[in-house]
Amino acid sequence: MGSLTLASAVAFACGPVPETSPGTGTVTADVQAAATELVVNGTFSSGTTTPWWNGANTASRVENGQWRVDVSGSTSNPWDAIIGQSAISLTSGQAYTLAFTASATASVSVRVTVQMESAPYTVTLDRQIALDATSRRFSLPFTSTLSTGQGQVTFQLGGRGAFTLRLDDISLSTSGGSGGSGPLGMTSGFYVDPNSNPAAWVRANGGDSRASRIQSAIASKPGARWFGNWSGDITSAVSSFVGAADAADKLPVLVAYNIPGRDCGSHSGGGAGSPEAYRTWISAFAAGIGNRPAIVLIEPDALAQLDCLSNDTERQTRVGLLRYATEQLRDRAPNTWAYLDGGNAGWIAADTMAQRLESAGARNIRGFVLNVSNFYTTAQSSSYAAAVNTALSNRYGYTLPFVVDTSRNGNGSNGEWCNPAGRKLGTPSQIGGGAELLLWVKVPGDSDGSCGIAPGVPAGQFSPDLAIRLIDGT
């Protein structure tokens, strides 16, 4: 990756972690009446911390109805100051949500895990959370890779200096209740955008012989809405889209696409005018979602195209902006699953992409997304994702779920990326299917640029001819 020096992270794991990304299998949209709560005394209403325990270098007590933990400053590793609860039953393939309210007397990053309580301490949830004096609610959904009666929840506090942590309302629940499977459990299927480019074209061209086929094969299917510098007031635009989905009890998919220097000035060039403008924009984007459920895909191509930037300072700036985006979505949109773009199966070496994802804050969010606006098969994308996750595990001690854009991968890739002939619609948006989610991210029929089989169609403009060729695979 040229001269870019990526900030390396310490491998915090107490023991081995799974080498493959957790998947959700076939989670259904039906929800049960109530969740199953797996932790005991999560509200500390009894005035004691039992059965929560605290290890060396910590002192704890209940104070003002919260769990107060004082951490000494003489530790090197996160697990040198550890608190938690053990004897928790987990089932492999089951979706869970770990939720809690937390604050700290210093600005610190704390490691939170769900893992085996004895060696090799295999981890199934491993997240870093940023804390400060503001009390915040965190919701960490995951799918267990373990079947055990000896699981544990831990908060690993060492290596951060001396500070005081306050915790309250700790919950570990199974899917089917209060968001046990995150935004999937809060909604009943993916949102179909009634104002997508294909839908708008069909409405305006009802007499066209192609309209009924485009409506049936594309416009009626769930897909992503892209947001960028064309979206106007971004908080309002995002809130309107997410609000419409929420009113329909459906899960919206959004793409944040406004990084400075977007697409290296090519067909989809543009983006925010400065780093400061981008930080303002992405913060407002996250605020527009708020507590409502959503899926967000962060800045297609931004990490894979780092090498096109002219110097190391520009590359470091971009990585920093992406990391800021992950933090904003984590902190301002707690019921959102966000995924950083990780390129595609034929672009960047998996080990290099793993380093870029780590440096750009992937551990702050749900995972990474592959194949956006490209054509590689789901099997090829899943194989690449497994290689990325192996590198993440070996280098940093964690793995991540991943998403694949299947909008145009029905016939795979012929090596071309800009409106190539012979491509075909792929599997419509669904849970599982070789990744955590398969999603139509690129809008089928929207041009990649004035190139390929649509030389006169600008990037992002809908072409019914492109749409029909994707339907027919020609």
Buried (B, 14 or more C-beta within 10 A) or exposed (E): BEEBEBEEBEEBBBEBBBEEBBBBBEBEBEBEEEBBBBBEBBEBEEEEBEEBBBBEBBEBBBEEEBBBBBBBEEBEBBBBBBBBBBEBBBEEBBBBBBBBBBBBBBEBBBBBBBBBBEEEBBBBBBBBBBBEEEBBEBBBBBBBBBEBEBBBBBBBBBBBEBBBBBBBBBBBBBBBBBBBBBBBBBBBBBBBBEEBBBBBBBEEEEEEEBBEBBBEBBBBBBBBBBBBBEBEEBBEBBBEBBBBBBEBEBBBBBBBBBBBBBBBEBBBEBBBEEBEBBBEBBBBBBBBBBEBBBBBBBBBBBBBBBEBBEEEEBBBBBBBBBBBBBBBBBBBBBBBBBBBBBBBBBBBBBBBBBBBBBBBBBBBBBBBBBBBBBBBBBEBBBBBBBBBBBBBBEBBBBBBBBBBBBBBBBBBBEEBBBBBEBBBBBBBBBBEBBBBBBBBBBBBBBBBBBBBBBEEBEBBBBBBEBBBBBBEEE
